[in-house]
């Protein structure tokens, strides 16, 4: 009787265990973006894109690794475009348990975060926004955004295509990517026969550029190149026309049309050139299936169009997912090794069309991707690709 009872209890216990659903483990991930502040028109959509990717992954059963199924939980850090606030936000999300970090955007913030990441080799960062040089290491810091060189390339190409003999450059001192690469773009244009006759500077949130523009106008350059953010670029463009400059103006900035038109009219923008990496609206217009899918899902979730950089943030989450599943582990050292070996061919569902390195990898030994900008022109209220071939 006792044997029979013990057997029945064991069977009942087994049935009870089978009836309890298997719970997913939780994997904490963090982000550092300017969700509020002067660059929030970029940062808030980037944060939303991460939330969208996480929802899609969790709804599909999470990330499988080591015999577990992991659901992602996001810890958001708002750097407000300020390096001091950014460092505090990063320390907090790491302290709260995030082992994987997405971000940041601002080139004035990113260099301040790197020492924190270098001091935390057991935390992994995928940089999805900033162009600042020297912020990746190919060990625990990777970037799926282009570099400043990738943004500068179409500007150099435009100057060469237009056969400009003289140009002026205005650079945002706050933008460490632009500042760090200033001499390189000057040298590249000079190699193509364009003399840089003036180099002027500004900083984020400046509104009066009359002194710099007066100096530039006296040199009568064929073109002025604005290496700054869209609010400042719009004001400089407007003020340059008011001061009588009638040459070509070239922006070197990813610039949402809605943000551009806050400070300048569509008519005043007509014919302005730009160089930046293509963004999701370009891919949607070209009929790219992954971009259309993401844009539709973003609109359904947030009742808004995705921002210009949101596809990078969205892709970053799926790159991490692919690396964890390749590593079959959530341990950072193993995932970092997987990130180092990921092939572009392993990632057919990304929105951005990354070019493979010669060995087929997504990231090179320094943790950088191949992803370059293209020329654009302003017409009818927005940017359009501008062929120069």
C-alpha positions, 0 to 999 in steps of 0.5 A: 500500500505504501509503495503504491501511494509513493508511486502515485505521489511521484506520478502526480508530482511529475504531472504537476511539474509538466503542467507548469509552463517553462519560464523564460530567464530575464536578460537585462540590456541598457541604452544610453541615448538623448531621449530628452534635450536638444538631440531628442529628435534623434534619440527618442526614436532610437529608444523606441526602435530598441523597444520595438525590436525587443518586443518582436524578439520577446513575442517570438519566444525570446533569445535561445542560448545554453538551453534557456530562452531569454526575454529582454528587459530594457533599462533606459538611460537618458544622457540629454546630449551631456557627457556628465549626465551620460556617464552617470546614466551609463554607471546606473544602468550597469549598476542595475544589472545591464550587461549589454548596452546600446548607444550613444548618439552624441559625439560629445558624449561618447568619448566620456563613456569609453573609459567606463566601458574600458573599466567594465570588460564584462559589459558589451556595448554596441554603438548605434549613433555617434561618429566619434573616432576612437570609441570602439575597441573590437573587444567589448565595444562595437559600432554598427554606425558608419564612422565620420569618414563614412559621412565625409566621403560624399562631401568630398565626392560632391566637391570633386563632382561640382569642380569647386575651386574654393570652399569654406568649412564651418565645424561644430566644436562640440561634435568630436567626430567632426573636429577629429576628422576636420583636417582629413576632410580639408586635405581630401578636398585639397587633393581634388583641387578645392582650396579651403579658404576659411575654417570657422567654428560654432557650438551646439545651440549657437544662434548668431553666426554673423561674425563667422559668415562675414569672414567667410563671405569676404573670401567668396568661396564657391561653397560653404560646408556646414559640419554641424547639427540640423538646427544650427545648419538651418540658421547658418543657411538662413543667415548666410543668404541674409548676408548676401552669400549666393554660393552653394551650401552643403550640409554634412548632417543627417537632418530630419525634414521636420527639424530642418523646417523649424528654423528655415522655409522650404523655399530657402532650403531648395537646392541645398546639398547634403551628405549622410548615410541613407536612412529608413525613408530612403530604403522604404522609397526604394522598396526594401522589404526589411525597411518597410516591415520595420517602418510599418511596425514602428508606426503601429506601435508608436503612431509615428514615423521612425526617426532617421537613425532608428534603423541603426538602433533596431539593427543593433538589437538583432545583431546582439541576438544573432551573436548570443545565439551564435555563442549559445551563451549570454556570457559576455566574453563568449558573445564578444567573440561571436560578435567578432566573427559574425558574418554579414551573411548571418544577418539577412533581416537587418534594415541597413545594407552593410558591406562585408569586410574582405573576410565576410565579417560584419565587424573588423578587428577594431569593431567597425562596419562598412557603411558609407554616406551618399549625396542628397539634395533638398527638393519639395520639403525633403532630402532626395538622393543626388546622383553624381555618377 
